[in-house]
C-alpha cells in the first residue's frame, strides 16, 4: 500500500467532517396526504442527531471503500496475477491483506481474480469460487455494480459484520473487506432517537438491514411497516426526509425521518413516537 493511500485514508475523516458542516442540506417534509414541501435543514435536536449519525456511518463506509479500492487496484498484486500466480510471490498478497486486517481492525480482507475466480483472504489461498456455491459472488459479477455492501449477522459469534466489496471496472481484480458493525449497532441502541422510538438502517429498497431487534433484520420493509407513501418519501436521496404517520384512532402520531447515507446508497431511519 502506498504512502499516499494511507494518508488519504487517515485524512478522509477531516475532509468528511468539513464537508458535512459546510454543505447545505435539502429536506422534504411530508404528511399522510402525500403532499411535500421543500424546507431548509431542520435545526431540531432530533433532525440534527439523525443527520449526525448518518454522517458518522457514511464516513466509516467511505474509509472502507478506499481500502477495498486499494486492494483491487494494487499494482504489485496485478503484476502477480498477470504473471500467472507464481507461488513464491503469493505470500506478498497474503501479507498485504494481513496488514490491512491488523492496521484497520478488520475481521477479514480478501482478493479474487474474476478471470480465474481464484480467491484468497488474509489467511491464504482458499479455493476457486463456484457458481452453485458462491452465489453472492457470481450475482455481484452479473450485476455490473462496482461496489457491493452487505451486512451479515453471525448468530454463532453474536456479531454483526459489514462487508464492502469493490470490483475493477476495467480489470479482473475484486476485493472484499469486513469489519465489525457492532459499534454502529451500539450507536443506534444508545442514541436519543432509539430512546424516543426506533432507529435503524435500510437498504435502497427499504429492507431493514440493521436494527436493534435482530429478528426484524431482513424481514421487514418500510412499506410493510408503514405504507407505500411513507416508503417513497423516506427513500428519497436527501439528507433529511420526514413523514407524519397517524394511527387510525387519530390519537397516536409517529414522526418518521430518514437521512441518506451516500457511500452505502442506504438510509438511516428513525421512528419517533408521539
Buried (B, 14 or more C-beta within 10 A) or exposed (E): BEEEBBEBBEEBEEEBEEEBEEEEBBBBBBBEEEEBEEBEBBEEEBBBBBBBBBBBBBBBBBBBBBBBBBBBBBEEBBEBBEEEBEEEBBEBBBEBBBEBBEEBEBBBBBBBBBEEBBBBBBEEBEEEBEEEEBEEBBEBBEEEBEBBBBBEBEEEEEBBBBBBBBBBEEBBBBBBBBBBBEEBBEBBEEBBBBEBBBBBBBBEEBBBBBBBEBEBBBEBBBBEBBBEBBBBBBBBEBBBBBBBBEEEEEEEEBBBBBBBBEBBBBBBBBBBEE
